[in-house]
Amino acid sequence: MGRIAPYLYYEDGAAALDFLTRAFGFEETMRMEGEGRIQHAEARLGDDVVMLGWPGAEYRSPRSAGHSSAAVHVYVDDVDAHFERAKAAGAEIVMEPTDQEYGDRRYDAKDPEGHFWSFATEID
């Protein structure tokens, strides 16, 4: 596991895991259920992991809150192929793959609960 692992809160962890695997190519590696929902889970992409869970009844996802306060930026081997997979799986595309002046080719998407994701490949 890498040194930094984002922990994202989801109202529906099961749906989030399904989406992360179908759309973004993650592999589910852990699922801990309790009280009728996923309390904690982990999904891996290469050597890196994203953790997710349900934080409690008072939590509101970025979608229900109306905004997102963070983004997850992920490097992938082929950003264009990754984009096509995400698009086909129903990811909300915010920006199509675009060459950036800082040397990445990047696209941005939101998952069904409104978490903001950027995927990139270094092109320099």
ABEGO torsion letter per residue (X at the ends): XBABBBBBBBABAAAAAAAAAAAAGBBBABBBBBGGBBABBBBBBEABBBBBBBAEAABBBAAAAGBBABBBBBBBABAAAAAAAAAAAGBBBABBBBBBAAGBBBBBBBBAAGBBBBBBBBAX
